[in-house]
């Protein structure tokens, strides 16, 4: 009896509901399995890097140099996210050629903006690195500038990867988008093994750029081969379409800004705590991020397109059904994962990283931070699902206010908890921020769904 009720709760009562949920779960497990495979490759790279550089200042400098290009690319991935529902709508109603014109027109504007932004970042590199990373030593600044200049192209490359990944997602082509990221850690490993001794820490930056270039080649090929994409050199997008994309970009940027601001603030505060603190914090995040990325990619690639279609059809009852069931299932399951990860944190860190220049003392510090990171998981996933649901309903503007509240809470919690327990306080602070933002977004989703169902 209990099993029957559980199945009915998860999959719904009607045959149509069950078909929808089975389809979503099937895609979720496919994407999750492939993402886990990709993270396995990335973890192999991280293990090798930990043995080579440990928690040295070189590793700190690389993380700081990568921080700004990586976060800018993450922030501007809001444009492809806004493009996805517009592309899907144009493809369904007007055909492939019309959808291709939409992507092509937005792509040219996007490329110009990215190139301008890269120029600005190049010009302000030195003062920005000094402020963000607390770098005062001339030798460290020289290395940081060299790495930053190598990594700047990632702003352009990662954003273009996101555009073509959106085209593939809209066409339910999840295998390529899920496996393509493996090219980056695989390439980094090759570069480290072949030229690591000669290039030292620069090999990490060079391998990352080459791997991202290979990734964009794969997603472009997939878009052409499986989605019928053709780039139009003289494509023009009508104003209503551009306006529609633009209206979605602002709230999506606000949603990404929460994650970006959180990472930026946390890394900056860790950098000012002293040498080795940034890399210690990042090693803990690498273990924890496997879970976050597994859930984020699965939910983002599978559920968001489904939410967008249901919102376009104004199926508010169905959307509420999926949202409430999946948020409950994912949050409850993440609590169990968090408990297990908290209990086995020292053992996991020792097995993964303790070799070469990564010492037992490093294991102790990293596992302590990791334990506080585990508290973030349930609230982070609740916020992710709620965020996507609000955007699907065209209520993404609410995220701007939520992001502002989250940024203020992050600074306050960081100052409070870092004074209390040091570096692990940064991870505890992020858990508190996710709790506040997740509950606010869930309340906003339920209120909006009730309003539309009346």
Secondary structure, DSSP 8 states (H G I E B T S, - for coil): -HHHHHHHHHH-SSHHHHHHHHHHHHHHHHHHHHHHHHHHHHHHHHHHHHHHHTT-HHHHHHHHHHHHHHHHHHHHTHHHHHHHHHHHHHHHHH-HHHHHHHHHHHHHHHHHHHHHHHHHHHHTHHHHHHHHH----HHHHHHHHHHHHHHTTHHHHHHHHHHHHHHHHHTT-HHHHHHTTHHHHHHHHHHHHHHHHHHTTHHHHHHHHHHHHHHHHHHHHHHHHHH-----TT----HHHHHHHHHHHHHHHHHHHHHHHHHHHHHHHHHTT-TTHHHHHHHHHHHHHHHHHHHHHHIIIIIHHHHHHHHHTT-HHHHHHHHHHHHHHHHHHHHHHHHHHHHHHHHHHHHHH-STT--HHHHHHHHHHHHHHGGGHHHHHHHHHHHHHHHHTT-TTHHHHHHHHHHHHHHHHHHHHHHHHTTHHHHHHHHHHHHHHHHHHHHHHHHHHHHHH-
